[in-house]
Amino acid sequence: MDQFIGIDVKDNGTGIPEEEQPFIFERFFRGNNKKHKVRGLGLGLAFSKMMAKALSGDLLLKESTQEGTIFTIQLPKKAPSL
C-alpha cells in the first residue's frame, strides 16, 4: 500500500532549462532568462518545498520541456504522530 498521495501540477510555460533544474528549490535562485525580465525574489518554489516538508511530504520536479513543467506534491495519507 502506497503511503503517499501525489498531486501533479502542470503549466504550459517555456520550461526550465536542464542546467538550472538542480537549483530551482534554492532560496533566491532565479533562472538566467528571468533575472531581468520577471519580477520576484526567487522564493516561491523554495517556500513551497518547505511547506510540503513541514507536512511530512515533498515537492519534486517531475518533468520540464518546452511545452511546460510538471511538479509533483507528495503528501502522506496518514498524518504523522506527534
mmCIF file of the N, C-alpha and C atoms, coordinates in Angstrom:
data_MODEL
# 
_entry.id   MODEL 
# 
loop_
_atom_site.group_PDB 
_atom_site.id 
_atom_site.type_symbol 
_atom_site.label_atom_id 
_atom_site.label_alt_id 
_atom_site.label_comp_id 
_atom_site.label_asym_id 
_atom_site.label_entity_id 
_atom_site.label_seq_id 
_atom_site.pdbx_PDB_ins_code 
_atom_site.Cartn_x 
_atom_site.Cartn_y 
_atom_site.Cartn_z 
_atom_site.occupancy 
_atom_site.B_iso_or_equiv 
_atom_site.pdbx_formal_charge 
_atom_site.auth_seq_id 
_atom_site.auth_comp_id 
_atom_site.auth_asym_id 
_atom_site.auth_atom_id 
_atom_site.pdbx_PDB_model_num 
ATOM 1   N N  . MET A 1 1  ? 0.838  -1.188 0.000   1.00 0.00 ? 1  MET A N  1 
ATOM 2   C CA . MET A 1 1  ? 0.000  0.000  0.000   1.00 0.00 ? 1  MET A CA 1 
ATOM 3   C C  . MET A 1 1  ? 0.883  1.252  0.000   1.00 0.00 ? 1  MET A C  1 
ATOM 4   N N  . ASP A 1 2  ? 0.612  2.165  -0.889  1.00 0.00 ? 2  ASP A N  1 
ATOM 5   C CA . ASP A 1 2  ? 1.394  3.381  -1.008  1.00 0.00 ? 2  ASP A CA 1 
ATOM 6   C C  . ASP A 1 2  ? 1.094  4.309  0.164   1.00 0.00 ? 2  ASP A C  1 
ATOM 7   N N  . GLN A 1 3  ? 2.126  4.908  0.724   1.00 0.00 ? 3  GLN A N  1 
ATOM 8   C CA . GLN A 1 3  ? 1.972  5.760  1.899   1.00 0.00 ? 3  GLN A CA 1 
ATOM 9   C C  . GLN A 1 3  ? 1.708  7.214  1.556   1.00 0.00 ? 3  GLN A C  1 
ATOM 10  N N  . PHE A 1 4  ? 1.859  7.583  0.281   1.00 0.00 ? 4  PHE A N  1 
ATOM 11  C CA . PHE A 1 4  ? 1.726  8.984  -0.114  1.00 0.00 ? 4  PHE A CA 1 
ATOM 12  C C  . PHE A 1 4  ? 0.667  9.165  -1.192  1.00 0.00 ? 4  PHE A C  1 
ATOM 13  N N  . ILE A 1 5  ? 0.122  10.363 -1.203  1.00 0.00 ? 5  ILE A N  1 
ATOM 14  C CA . ILE A 1 5  ? -0.775 10.802 -2.278  1.00 0.00 ? 5  ILE A CA 1 
ATOM 15  C C  . ILE A 1 5  ? 0.032  11.788 -3.112  1.00 0.00 ? 5  ILE A C  1 
ATOM 16  N N  . GLY A 1 6  ? 0.020  11.621 -4.421  1.00 0.00 ? 6  GLY A N  1 
ATOM 17  C CA . GLY A 1 6  ? 0.736  12.526 -5.304  1.00 0.00 ? 6  GLY A CA 1 
ATOM 18  C C  . GLY A 1 6  ? -0.227 13.402 -6.084  1.00 0.00 ? 6  GLY A C  1 
ATOM 19  N N  . ILE A 1 7  ? 0.077  14.683 -6.130  1.00 0.00 ? 7  ILE A N  1 
ATOM 20  C CA . ILE A 1 7  ? -0.726 15.644 -6.886  1.00 0.00 ? 7  ILE A CA 1 
ATOM 21  C C  . ILE A 1 7  ? 0.202  16.291 -7.907  1.00 0.00 ? 7  ILE A C  1 
ATOM 22  N N  . ASP A 1 8  ? -0.106 16.124 -9.178  1.00 0.00 ? 8  ASP A N  1 
ATOM 23  C CA . ASP A 1 8  ? 0.683  16.750 -10.237 1.00 0.00 ? 8  ASP A CA 1 
ATOM 24  C C  . ASP A 1 8  ? 0.129  18.121 -10.560 1.00 0.00 ? 8  ASP A C  1 
ATOM 25  N N  . VAL A 1 9  ? 1.034  19.091 -10.695 1.00 0.00 ? 9  VAL A N  1 
ATOM 26  C CA . VAL A 1 9  ? 0.673  20.450 -11.087 1.00 0.00 ? 9  VAL A CA 1 
ATOM 27  C C  . VAL A 1 9  ? 1.448  20.759 -12.358 1.00 0.00 ? 9  VAL A C  1 
ATOM 28  N N  . LYS A 1 10 ? 0.721  21.117 -13.420 1.00 0.00 ? 10 LYS A N  1 
ATOM 29  C CA . LYS A 1 10 ? 1.356  21.337 -14.719 1.00 0.00 ? 10 LYS A CA 1 
ATOM 30  C C  . LYS A 1 10 ? 1.065  22.752 -15.211 1.00 0.00 ? 10 LYS A C  1 
ATOM 31  N N  . ASP A 1 11 ? 2.075  23.354 -15.835 1.00 0.00 ? 11 ASP A N  1 
ATOM 32  C CA . ASP A 1 11 ? 1.854  24.637 -16.504 1.00 0.00 ? 11 ASP A CA 1 
ATOM 33  C C  . ASP A 1 11 ? 2.158  24.478 -17.983 1.00 0.00 ? 11 ASP A C  1 
ATOM 34  N N  . ASN A 1 12 ? 1.912  25.496 -18.751 1.00 0.00 ? 12 ASN A N  1 
ATOM 35  C CA . ASN A 1 12 ? 2.191  25.441 -20.186 1.00 0.00 ? 12 ASN A CA 1 
ATOM 36  C C  . ASN A 1 12 ? 3.209  26.504 -20.580 1.00 0.00 ? 12 ASN A C  1 
ATOM 37  N N  . GLY A 1 13 ? 4.153  26.764 -19.672 1.00 0.00 ? 13 GLY A N  1 
ATOM 38  C CA . GLY A 1 13 ? 5.201  27.746 -19.936 1.00 0.00 ? 13 GLY A CA 1 
ATOM 39  C C  . GLY A 1 13 ? 6.291  27.195 -20.825 1.00 0.00 ? 13 GLY A C  1 
ATOM 40  N N  . THR A 1 14 ? 7.414  27.881 -20.843 1.00 0.00 ? 14 THR A N  1 
ATOM 41  C CA . THR A 1 14 ? 8.518  27.522 -21.730 1.00 0.00 ? 14 THR A CA 1 
ATOM 42  C C  . THR A 1 14 ? 9.450  26.484 -21.131 1.00 0.00 ? 14 THR A C  1 
ATOM 43  N N  . GLY A 1 15 ? 9.208  26.045 -19.908 1.00 0.00 ? 15 GLY A N  1 
ATOM 44  C CA . GLY A 1 15 ? 10.030 25.026 -19.277 1.00 0.00 ? 15 GLY A CA 1 
ATOM 45  C C  . GLY A 1 15 ? 11.219 25.617 -18.548 1.00 0.00 ? 15 GLY A C  1 
ATOM 46  N N  . ILE A 1 16 ? 11.900 24.749 -17.813 1.00 0.00 ? 16 ILE A N  1 
ATOM 47  C CA . ILE A 1 16 ? 13.077 25.134 -17.038 1.00 0.00 ? 16 ILE A CA 1 
ATOM 48  C C  . ILE A 1 16 ? 14.284 24.503 -17.715 1.00 0.00 ? 16 ILE A C  1 
ATOM 49  N N  . PRO A 1 17 ? 15.280 25.299 -18.092 1.00 0.00 ? 17 PRO A N  1 
ATOM 50  C CA . PRO A 1 17 ? 16.465 24.725 -18.740 1.00 0.00 ? 17 PRO A CA 1 
ATOM 51  C C  . PRO A 1 17 ? 17.101 23.641 -17.867 1.00 0.00 ? 17 PRO A C  1 
ATOM 52  N N  . GLU A 1 18 ? 17.580 22.594 -18.502 1.00 0.00 ? 18 GLU A N  1 
ATOM 53  C CA . GLU A 1 18 ? 18.135 21.440 -17.792 1.00 0.00 ? 18 GLU A CA 1 
ATOM 54  C C  . GLU A 1 18 ? 19.265 21.828 -16.840 1.00 0.00 ? 18 GLU A C  1 
ATOM 55  N N  . GLU A 1 19 ? 20.107 22.774 -17.247 1.00 0.00 ? 19 GLU A N  1 
ATOM 56  C CA . GLU A 1 19 ? 21.241 23.165 -16.407 1.00 0.00 ? 19 GLU A CA 1 
ATOM 57  C C  . GLU A 1 19 ? 20.806 23.933 -15.153 1.00 0.00 ? 19 GLU A C  1 
ATOM 58  N N  . GLU A 1 20 ? 19.582 24.471 -15.139 1.00 0.00 ? 20 GLU A N  1 
ATOM 59  C CA . GLU A 1 20 ? 19.075 25.203 -13.977 1.00 0.00 ? 20 GLU A CA 1 
ATOM 60  C C  . GLU A 1 20 ? 18.232 24.330 -13.050 1.00 0.00 ? 20 GLU A C  1 
ATOM 61  N N  . GLN A 1 21 ? 17.804 23.178 -13.504 1.00 0.00 ? 21 GLN A N  1 
ATOM 62  C CA . GLN A 1 21 ? 16.899 22.334 -12.726 1.00 0.00 ? 21 GLN A CA 1 
ATOM 63  C C  . GLN A 1 21 ? 17.439 21.937 -11.354 1.00 0.00 ? 21 GLN A C  1 
ATOM 64  N N  . PRO A 1 22 ? 18.743 21.657 -11.187 1.00 0.00 ? 22 PRO A N  1 
ATOM 65  C CA . PRO A 1 22 ? 19.223 21.288 -9.853  1.00 0.00 ? 22 PRO A CA 1 
ATOM 66  C C  . PRO A 1 22 ? 19.106 22.418 -8.815  1.00 0.00 ? 22 PRO A C  1 
ATOM 67  N N  . PHE A 1 23 ? 18.901 23.645 -9.259  1.00 0.00 ? 23 PHE A N  1 
ATOM 68  C CA . PHE A 1 23 ? 18.929 24.797 -8.354  1.00 0.00 ? 23 PHE A CA 1 
ATOM 69  C C  . PHE A 1 23 ? 17.557 25.416 -8.069  1.00 0.00 ? 23 PHE A C  1 
ATOM 70  N N  . ILE A 1 24 ? 16.505 24.930 -8.697  1.00 0.00 ? 24 ILE A N  1 
ATOM 71  C CA . ILE A 1 24 ? 15.218 25.632 -8.637  1.00 0.00 ? 24 ILE A CA 1 
ATOM 72  C C  . ILE A 1 24 ? 14.593 25.700 -7.252  1.00 0.00 ? 24 ILE A C  1 
ATOM 73  N N  . PHE A 1 25 ? 14.977 24.791 -6.341  1.00 0.00 ? 25 PHE A N  1 
ATOM 74  C CA . PHE A 1 25 ? 14.411 24.826 -4.997  1.00 0.00 ? 25 PHE A CA 1 
ATOM 75  C C  . PHE A 1 25 ? 15.283 25.601 -4.011  1.00 0.00 ? 25 PHE A C  1 
ATOM 76  N N  . GLU A 1 26 ? 16.366 26.200 -4.484  1.00 0.00 ? 26 GLU A N  1 
ATOM 77  C CA . GLU A 1 26 ? 17.229 27.009 -3.627  1.00 0.00 ? 26 GLU A CA 1 
ATOM 78  C C  . GLU A 1 26 ? 16.633 28.405 -3.466  1.00 0.00 ? 26 GLU A C  1 
ATOM 79  N N  . ARG A 1 27 ? 16.711 28.908 -2.244  1.00 0.00 ? 27 ARG A N  1 
ATOM 80  C CA . ARG A 1 27 ? 16.187 30.249 -1.976  1.00 0.00 ? 27 ARG A CA 1 
ATOM 81  C C  . ARG A 1 27 ? 16.923 31.294 -2.812  1.00 0.00 ? 27 ARG A C  1 
ATOM 82  N N  . PHE A 1 28 ? 16.174 32.227 -3.346  1.00 0.00 ? 28 PHE A N  1 
ATOM 83  C CA . PHE A 1 28 ? 16.661 33.364 -4.133  1.00 0.00 ? 28 PHE A CA 1 
ATOM 84  C C  . PHE A 1 28 ? 17.218 32.994 -5.504  1.00 0.00 ? 28 PHE A C  1 
ATOM 85  N N  . PHE A 1 29 ? 17.091 31.727 -5.911  1.00 0.00 ? 29 PHE A N  1 
ATOM 86  C CA . PHE A 1 29 ? 17.543 31.361 -7.257  1.00 0.00 ? 29 PHE A CA 1 
ATOM 87  C C  . PHE A 1 29 ? 16.517 31.827 -8.275  1.00 0.00 ? 29 PHE A C  1 
ATOM 88  N N  . ARG A 1 30 ? 17.016 32.508 -9.287  1.00 0.00 ? 30 ARG A N  1 
ATOM 89  C CA . ARG A 1 30 ? 16.182 32.925 -10.420 1.00 0.00 ? 30 ARG A CA 1 
ATOM 90  C C  . ARG A 1 30 ? 16.937 32.554 -11.675 1.00 0.00 ? 30 ARG A C  1 
ATOM 91  N N  . GLY A 1 31 ? 16.257 31.925 -12.607 1.00 0.00 ? 31 GLY A N  1 
ATOM 92  C CA . GLY A 1 31 ? 16.895 31.492 -13.846 1.00 0.00 ? 31 GLY A CA 1 
ATOM 93  C C  . GLY A 1 31 ? 17.499 32.645 -14.612 1.00 0.00 ? 31 GLY A C  1 
ATOM 94  N N  . ASN A 1 32 ? 18.492 32.348 -15.419 1.00 0.00 ? 32 ASN A N  1 
ATOM 95  C CA . ASN A 1 32 ? 19.179 33.387 -16.192 1.00 0.00 ? 32 ASN A CA 1 
ATOM 96  C C  . ASN A 1 32 ? 18.244 34.165 -17.096 1.00 0.00 ? 32 ASN A C  1 
ATOM 97  N N  . ASN A 1 33 ? 17.260 33.507 -17.694 1.00 0.00 ? 33 ASN A N  1 
ATOM 98  C CA . ASN A 1 33 ? 16.341 34.201 -18.598 1.00 0.00 ? 33 ASN A CA 1 
ATOM 99  C C  . ASN A 1 33 ? 15.326 35.054 -17.858 1.00 0.00 ? 33 ASN A C  1 
ATOM 100 N N  . LYS A 1 34 ? 15.158 34.845 -16.555 1.00 0.00 ? 34 LYS A N  1 
ATOM 101 C CA . LYS A 1 34 ? 14.126 35.563 -15.804 1.00 0.00 ? 34 LYS A CA 1 
ATOM 102 C C  . LYS A 1 34 ? 14.679 36.674 -14.927 1.00 0.00 ? 34 LYS A C  1 
ATOM 103 N N  . LYS A 1 35 ? 15.973 36.706 -14.710 1.00 0.00 ? 35 LYS A N  1 
ATOM 104 C CA . LYS A 1 35 ? 16.561 37.676 -13.783 1.00 0.00 ? 35 LYS A CA 1 
ATOM 105 C C  . LYS A 1 35 ? 16.193 39.118 -14.112 1.00 0.00 ? 35 LYS A C  1 
ATOM 106 N N  . HIS A 1 36 ? 16.170 39.458 -15.371 1.00 0.00 ? 36 HIS A N  1 
ATOM 107 C CA . HIS A 1 36 ? 15.965 40.854 -15.751 1.00 0.00 ? 36 HIS A CA 1 
ATOM 108 C C  . HIS A 1 36 ? 14.592 41.114 -16.357 1.00 0.00 ? 36 HIS A C  1 
ATOM 109 N N  . LYS A 1 37 ? 13.803 40.053 -16.567 1.00 0.00 ? 37 LYS A N  1 
ATOM 110 C CA . LYS A 1 37 ? 12.518 40.220 -17.241 1.00 0.00 ? 37 LYS A CA 1 
ATOM 111 C C  . LYS A 1 37 ? 11.322 40.036 -16.316 1.00 0.00 ? 37 LYS A C  1 
ATOM 112 N N  . VAL A 1 38 ? 11.460 39.169 -15.312 1.00 0.00 ? 38 VAL A N  1 
ATOM 113 C CA . VAL A 1 38 ? 10.327 38.801 -14.468 1.00 0.00 ? 38 VAL A CA 1 
ATOM 114 C C  . VAL A 1 38 ? 10.605 39.255 -13.047 1.00 0.00 ? 38 VAL A C  1 
ATOM 115 N N  . ARG A 1 39 ? 9.606  39.848 -12.419 1.00 0.00 ? 39 ARG A N  1 
ATOM 116 C CA . ARG A 1 39 ? 9.763  40.289 -11.038 1.00 0.00 ? 39 ARG A CA 1 
ATOM 117 C C  . ARG A 1 39 ? 9.627  39.101 -10.099 1.00 0.00 ? 39 ARG A C  1 
ATOM 118 N N  . GLY A 1 40 ? 10.201 39.227 -8.944  1.00 0.00 ? 40 GLY A N  1 
ATOM 119 C CA . GLY A 1 40 ? 10.110 38.186 -7.928  1.00 0.00 ? 40 GLY A CA 1 
ATOM 120 C C  . GLY A 1 40 ? 11.423 38.036 -7.196  1.00 0.00 ? 40 GLY A C  1 
ATOM 121 N N  . LEU A 1 41 ? 11.362 37.322 -6.081  1.00 0.00 ? 41 LEU A N  1 
ATOM 122 C CA . LEU A 1 41 ? 12.547 37.149 -5.252  1.00 0.00 ? 41 LEU A CA 1 
ATOM 123 C C  . LEU A 1 41 ? 13.191 35.773 -5.389  1.00 0.00 ? 41 LEU A C  1 
ATOM 124 N N  . GLY A 1 42 ? 12.540 34.852 -6.072  1.00 0.00 ? 42 GLY A N  1 
ATOM 125 C CA . GLY A 1 42 ? 13.073 33.505 -6.176  1.00 0.00 ? 42 GLY A CA 1 
ATOM 126 C C  . GLY A 1 42 ? 12.810 32.688 -4.922  1.00 0.00 ? 42 GLY A C  1 
ATOM 127 N N  . LEU A 1 43 ? 11.695 32.948 -4.262  1.00 0.00 ? 43 LEU A N  1 
ATOM 128 C CA . LEU A 1 43 ? 11.362 32.237 -3.026  1.00 0.00 ? 43 LEU A CA 1 
ATOM 129 C C  . LEU A 1 43 ? 10.190 31.282 -3.170  1.00 0.00 ? 43 LEU A C  1 
ATOM 130 N N  . GLY A 1 44 ? 9.425  31.375 -4.244  1.00 0.00 ? 44 GLY A N  1 
ATOM 131 C CA . GLY A 1 44 ? 8.194  30.602 -4.382  1.00 0.00 ? 44 GLY A CA 1 
ATOM 132 C C  . GLY A 1 44 ? 8.384  29.100 -4.299  1.00 0.00 ? 44 GLY A C  1 
ATOM 133 N N  . LEU A 1 45 ? 9.290  28.538 -5.087  1.00 0.00 ? 45 LEU A N  1 
ATOM 134 C CA . LEU A 1 45 ? 9.492  27.092 -5.072  1.00 0.00 ? 45 LEU A CA 1 
ATOM 135 C C  . LEU A 1 45 ? 10.171 26.638 -3.780  1.00 0.00 ? 45 LEU A C  1 
ATOM 136 N N  . ALA A 1 46 ? 11.110 27.430 -3.281  1.00 0.00 ? 46 ALA A N  1 
ATOM 137 C CA . ALA A 1 46 ? 11.771 27.077 -2.014  1.00 0.00 ? 46 ALA A CA 1 
ATOM 138 C C  . ALA A 1 46 ? 10.753 27.045 -0.882  1.00 0.00 ? 46 ALA A C  1 
ATOM 139 N N  . PHE A 1 47 ? 9.892  28.042 -0.816  1.00 0.00 ? 47 PHE A N  1 
ATOM 140 C CA . PHE A 1 47 ? 8.863  28.105 0.225   1.00 0.00 ? 47 PHE A CA 1 
ATOM 141 C C  . PHE A 1 47 ? 7.861  26.961 0.071   1.00 0.00 ? 47 PHE A C  1 
ATOM 142 N N  . SER A 1 48 ? 7.464  26.656 -1.153  1.00 0.00 ? 48 SER A N  1 
ATOM 143 C CA . SER A 1 48 ? 6.526  25.564 -1.393  1.00 0.00 ? 48 SER A CA 1 
ATOM 144 C C  . SER A 1 48 ? 7.113  24.221 -0.960  1.00 0.00 ? 48 SER A C  1 
ATOM 145 N N  . LYS A 1 49 ? 8.395  24.012 -1.234  1.00 0.00 ? 49 LYS A N  1 
ATOM 146 C CA . LYS A 1 49 ? 9.051  22.761 -0.827  1.00 0.00 ? 49 LYS A CA 1 
ATOM 147 C C  . LYS A 1 49 ? 9.135  22.679 0.693   1.00 0.00 ? 49 LYS A C  1 
ATOM 148 N N  . MET A 1 50 ? 9.441  23.804 1.358   1.00 0.00 ? 50 MET A N  1 
ATOM 149 C CA . MET A 1 50 ? 9.495  23.813 2.819   1.00 0.00 ? 50 MET A CA 1 
ATOM 150 C C  . MET A 1 50 ? 8.134  23.492 3.427   1.00 0.00 ? 50 MET A C  1 
ATOM 151 N N  . MET A 1 51 ? 7.077  24.010 2.824   1.00 0.00 ? 51 MET A N  1 
ATOM 152 C CA . MET A 1 51 ? 5.727  23.726 3.320   1.00 0.00 ? 51 MET A CA 1 
ATOM 153 C C  . MET A 1 51 ? 5.402  22.246 3.164   1.00 0.00 ? 51 MET A C  1 
ATOM 154 N N  . ALA A 1 52 ? 5.739  21.660 2.024   1.00 0.00 ? 52 ALA A N  1 
ATOM 155 C CA . ALA A 1 52 ? 5.497  20.230 1.803   1.00 0.00 ? 52 ALA A CA 1 
ATOM 156 C C  . ALA A 1 52 ? 6.285  19.401 2.816   1.00 0.00 ? 52 ALA A C  1 
ATOM 157 N N  . LYS A 1 53 ? 7.548  19.771 3.059   1.00 0.00 ? 53 LYS A N  1 
ATOM 158 C CA . LYS A 1 53 ? 8.371  19.055 4.040   1.00 0.00 ? 53 LYS A CA 1 
ATOM 159 C C  . LYS A 1 53 ? 7.792  19.180 5.443   1.00 0.00 ? 53 LYS A C  1 
ATOM 160 N N  . ALA A 1 54 ? 7.252  20.343 5.787   1.00 0.00 ? 54 ALA A N  1 
ATOM 161 C CA . ALA A 1 54 ? 6.643  20.553 7.102   1.00 0.00 ? 54 ALA A CA 1 
ATOM 162 C C  . ALA A 1 54 ? 5.430  19.647 7.306   1.00 0.00 ? 54 ALA A C  1 
ATOM 163 N N  . LEU A 1 55 ? 4.806  19.237 6.214   1.00 0.00 ? 55 LEU A N  1 
ATOM 164 C CA . LEU A 1 55 ? 3.664  18.327 6.272   1.00 0.00 ? 55 LEU A CA 1 
ATOM 165 C C  . LEU A 1 55 ? 4.099  16.868 6.065   1.00 0.00 ? 55 LEU A C  1 
ATOM 166 N N  . SER A 1 56 ? 5.385  16.601 6.230   1.00 0.00 ? 56 SER A N  1 
ATOM 167 C CA . SER A 1 56 ? 5.993  15.273 6.055   1.00 0.00 ? 56 SER A CA 1 
ATOM 168 C C  . SER A 1 56 ? 5.879  14.766 4.618   1.00 0.00 ? 56 SER A C  1 
ATOM 169 N N  . GLY A 1 57 ? 5.870  15.697 3.673   1.00 0.00 ? 57 GLY A N  1 
ATOM 170 C CA . GLY A 1 57 ? 5.803  15.337 2.262   1.00 0.00 ? 57 GLY A CA 1 
ATOM 171 C C  . GLY A 1 57 ? 6.991  15.885 1.522   1.00 0.00 ? 57 GLY A C  1 
ATOM 172 N N  . ASP A 1 58 ? 6.796  16.119 0.229   1.00 0.00 ? 58 ASP A N  1 
ATOM 173 C CA . ASP A 1 58 ? 7.876  16.658 -0.595  1.00 0.00 ? 58 ASP A CA 1 
ATOM 174 C C  . ASP A 1 58 ? 7.293  17.297 -1.847  1.00 0.00 ? 58 ASP A C  1 
ATOM 175 N N  . LEU A 1 59 ? 8.066  18.156 -2.468  1.00 0.00 ? 59 LEU A N  1 
ATOM 176 C CA . LEU A 1 59 ? 7.737  18.766 -3.753  1.00 0.00 ? 59 LEU A CA 1 
ATOM 177 C C  . LEU A 1 59 ? 8.862  18.405 -4.699  1.00 0.00 ? 59 LEU A C  1 
ATOM 178 N N  . LEU A 1 60 ? 8.512  17.808 -5.830  1.00 0.00 ? 60 LEU A N  1 
ATOM 179 C CA . LEU A 1 60 ? 9.511  17.309 -6.776  1.00 0.00 ? 60 LEU A CA 1 
ATOM 180 C C  . LEU A 1 60 ? 9.263  17.856 -8.173  1.00 0.00 ? 60 LEU A C  1 
ATOM 181 N N  . LEU A 1 61 ? 10.329 18.091 -8.899  1.00 0.00 ? 61 LEU A N  1 
ATOM 182 C CA . LEU A 1 61 ? 10.220 18.415 -10.314 1.00 0.00 ? 61 LEU A CA 1 
ATOM 183 C C  . LEU A 1 61 ? 10.100 17.094 -11.053 1.00 0.00 ? 61 LEU A C  1 
ATOM 184 N N  . LYS A 1 62 ? 8.967  16.874 -11.676 1.00 0.00 ? 62 LYS A N  1 
ATOM 185 C CA . LYS A 1 62 ? 8.729  15.613 -12.382 1.00 0.00 ? 62 LYS A CA 1 
ATOM 186 C C  . LYS A 1 62 ? 9.255  15.670 -13.810 1.00 0.00 ? 62 LYS A C  1 
ATOM 187 N N  . GLU A 1 63 ? 8.951  16.769 -14.498 1.00 0.00 ? 63 GLU A N  1 
ATOM 188 C CA . GLU A 1 63 ? 9.335  16.885 -15.912 1.00 0.00 ? 63 GLU A CA 1 
ATOM 189 C C  . GLU A 1 63 ? 9.287  18.345 -16.329 1.00 0.00 ? 63 GLU A C  1 
ATOM 190 N N  . SER A 1 64 ? 10.206 18.737 -17.203 1.00 0.00 ? 64 SER A N  1 
ATOM 191 C CA . SER A 1 64 ? 10.183 20.082 -17.753 1.00 0.00 ? 64 SER A CA 1 
ATOM 192 C C  . SER A 1 64 ? 10.639 20.026 -19.208 1.00 0.00 ? 64 SER A C  1 
ATOM 193 N N  . THR A 1 65 ? 9.767  20.466 -20.098 1.00 0.00 ? 65 THR A N  1 
ATOM 194 C CA . THR A 1 65 ? 10.069 20.519 -21.527 1.00 0.00 ? 65 THR A CA 1 
ATOM 195 C C  . THR A 1 65 ? 9.686  21.903 -22.041 1.00 0.00 ? 65 THR A C  1 
ATOM 196 N N  . GLN A 1 66 ? 9.876  22.123 -23.315 1.00 0.00 ? 66 GLN A N  1 
ATOM 197 C CA . GLN A 1 66 ? 9.490  23.404 -23.907 1.00 0.00 ? 66 GLN A CA 1 
ATOM 198 C C  . GLN A 1 66 ? 7.980  23.594 -23.929 1.00 0.00 ? 66 GLN A C  1 
ATOM 199 N N  . GLU A 1 67 ? 7.236  22.523 -23.703 1.00 0.00 ? 67 GLU A N  1 
ATOM 200 C CA . GLU A 1 67 ? 5.770  22.604 -23.687 1.00 0.00 ? 67 GLU A CA 1 
ATOM 201 C C  . GLU A 1 67 ? 5.222  22.857 -22.286 1.00 0.00 ? 67 GLU A C  1 
ATOM 202 N N  . GLY A 1 68 ? 6.068  22.801 -21.263 1.00 0.00 ? 68 GLY A N  1 
ATOM 203 C CA . GLY A 1 68 ? 5.600  23.051 -19.911 1.00 0.00 ? 68 GLY A CA 1 
ATOM 204 C C  . GLY A 1 68 ? 6.372  22.259 -18.873 1.00 0.00 ? 68 GLY A C  1 
ATOM 205 N N  . THR A 1 69 ? 5.990  22.463 -17.617 1.00 0.00 ? 69 THR A N  1 
ATOM 206 C CA . THR A 1 69 ? 6.664  21.849 -16.484 1.00 0.00 ? 69 THR A CA 1 
ATOM 207 C C  . THR A 1 69 ? 5.635  21.158 -15.602 1.00 0.00 ? 69 THR A C  1 
ATOM 208 N N  . ILE A 1 70 ? 6.023  20.016 -15.031 1.00 0.00 ? 70 ILE A N  1 
ATOM 209 C CA . ILE A 1 70 ? 5.151  19.285 -14.126 1.00 0.00 ? 70 ILE A CA 1 
ATOM 210 C C  . ILE A 1 70 ? 5.877  19.116 -12.793 1.00 0.00 ? 70 ILE A C  1 
ATOM 211 N N  . PHE A 1 71 ? 5.238  19.557 -11.721 1.00 0.00 ? 71 PHE A N  1 
ATOM 212 C CA . PHE A 1 71 ? 5.707  19.333 -10.362 1.00 0.00 ? 71 PHE A CA 1 
ATOM 213 C C  . PHE A 1 71 ? 4.774  18.336 -9.704  1.00 0.00 ? 71 PHE A C  1 
ATOM 214 N N  . THR A 1 72 ? 5.309  17.523 -8.793  1.00 0.00 ? 72 THR A N  1 
ATOM 215 C CA . THR A 1 72 ? 4.504  16.590 -8.022  1.00 0.00 ? 72 THR A CA 1 
ATOM 216 C C  . THR A 1 72 ? 4.622  16.947 -6.548  1.00 0.00 ? 72 THR A C  1 
ATOM 217 N N  . ILE A 1 73 ? 3.473  17.136 -5.918  1.00 0.00 ? 73 ILE A N  1 
ATOM 218 C CA . ILE A 1 73 ? 3.413  17.329 -4.471  1.00 0.00 ? 73 ILE A CA 1 
ATOM 219 C C  . ILE A 1 73 ? 3.060  15.977 -3.878  1.00 0.00 ? 73 ILE A C  1 
ATOM 220 N N  . GLN A 1 74 ? 3.915  15.463 -3.003  1.00 0.00 ? 74 GLN A N  1 
ATOM 221 C CA . GLN A 1 74 ? 3.656  14.201 -2.330  1.00 0.00 ? 74 GLN A CA 1 
ATOM 222 C C  . GLN A 1 74 ? 3.332  14.498 -0.871  1.00 0.00 ? 74 GLN A C  1 
ATOM 223 N N  . LEU A 1 75 ? 2.182  14.014 -0.423  1.00 0.00 ? 75 LEU A N  1 
ATOM 224 C CA . LEU A 1 75 ? 1.758  14.199 0.963   1.00 0.00 ? 75 LEU A CA 1 
ATOM 225 C C  . LEU A 1 75 ? 1.392  12.846 1.553   1.00 0.00 ? 75 LEU A C  1 
ATOM 226 N N  . PRO A 1 76 ? 1.678  12.648 2.850   1.00 0.00 ? 76 PRO A N  1 
ATOM 227 C CA . PRO A 1 76 ? 1.348  11.351 3.452   1.00 0.00 ? 76 PRO A CA 1 
ATOM 228 C C  . PRO A 1 76 ? -0.164 11.160 3.553   1.00 0.00 ? 76 PRO A C  1 
ATOM 229 N N  . LYS A 1 77 ? -0.597 9.899  3.367   1.00 0.00 ? 77 LYS A N  1 
ATOM 230 C CA . LYS A 1 77 ? -2.014 9.597  3.517   1.00 0.00 ? 77 LYS A CA 1 
ATOM 231 C C  . LYS A 1 77 ? -2.443 9.696  4.974   1.00 0.00 ? 77 LYS A C  1 
ATOM 232 N N  . LYS A 1 78 ? -1.533 9.406  5.873   1.00 0.00 ? 78 LYS A N  1 
ATOM 233 C CA . LYS A 1 78 ? -1.832 9.435  7.299   1.00 0.00 ? 78 LYS A CA 1 
ATOM 234 C C  . LYS A 1 78 ? -0.985 10.521 7.934   1.00 0.00 ? 78 LYS A C  1 
ATOM 235 N N  . ALA A 1 79 ? -1.587 11.336 8.780   1.00 0.00 ? 79 ALA A N  1 
ATOM 236 C CA . ALA A 1 79 ? -0.858 12.396 9.452   1.00 0.00 ? 79 ALA A CA 1 
ATOM 237 C C  . ALA A 1 79 ? 0.207  11.799 10.362  1.00 0.00 ? 79 ALA A C  1 
ATOM 238 N N  . PRO A 1 80 ? 1.388  12.434 10.415  1.00 0.00 ? 80 PRO A N  1 
ATOM 239 C CA . PRO A 1 80 ? 2.434  11.915 11.291  1.00 0.00 ? 80 PRO A CA 1 
ATOM 240 C C  . PRO A 1 80 ? 2.031  12.056 12.758  1.00 0.00 ? 80 PRO A C  1 
ATOM 241 N N  . SER A 1 81 ? 2.422  11.086 13.582  1.00 0.00 ? 81 SER A N  1 
ATOM 242 C CA . SER A 1 81 ? 2.104  11.181 15.003  1.00 0.00 ? 81 SER A CA 1 
ATOM 243 C C  . SER A 1 81 ? 3.116  12.097 15.684  1.00 0.00 ? 81 SER A C  1 
ATOM 244 N N  . LEU A 1 82 ? 2.620  12.900 16.579  1.00 0.00 ? 82 LEU A N  1 
ATOM 245 C CA . LEU A 1 82 ? 3.487  13.874 17.261  1.00 0.00 ? 82 LEU A CA 1 
ATOM 246 C C  . LEU A 1 82 ? 3.885  13.406 18.634  1.00 0.00 ? 82 LEU A C  1 
# 
